[in-house]
Amino acid sequence: MASFFLERRLAQLGNRLRVAREKLLVAEEQCSAMEEETNDQELRSLVAETPDASYEYRQAKAHSDALRRYCEELRGSIQELQVRQDELLDKLSKNHR
């Protein structure tokens, strides 16, 4: 019976891991695009030397930084899920011995 619950938890964890990895792929693509936009805004800000251009750069930089932090959080979550998955696999293998 314990084996059934372990397998069920392992399957649920596998689904959560898959979803987290998919979210990370999307977020990394967005991060890359946002960093390019931020670099463009920075260049415009330097060339234009206007308050509006500086404001737009700061806004783009803030969004880029937030997205980068989100990617790091996702990576951390994925790492935690992988550790939990390994622990469940260890328990499952001990139950099958």
HELIX and SHEET records of a PDB file:
HELIX    1   1 ALA A    2  ALA A   48  1                                  47    
HELIX    2   2 PRO A   51  ASN A   95  1                                  45    
END                                                                             
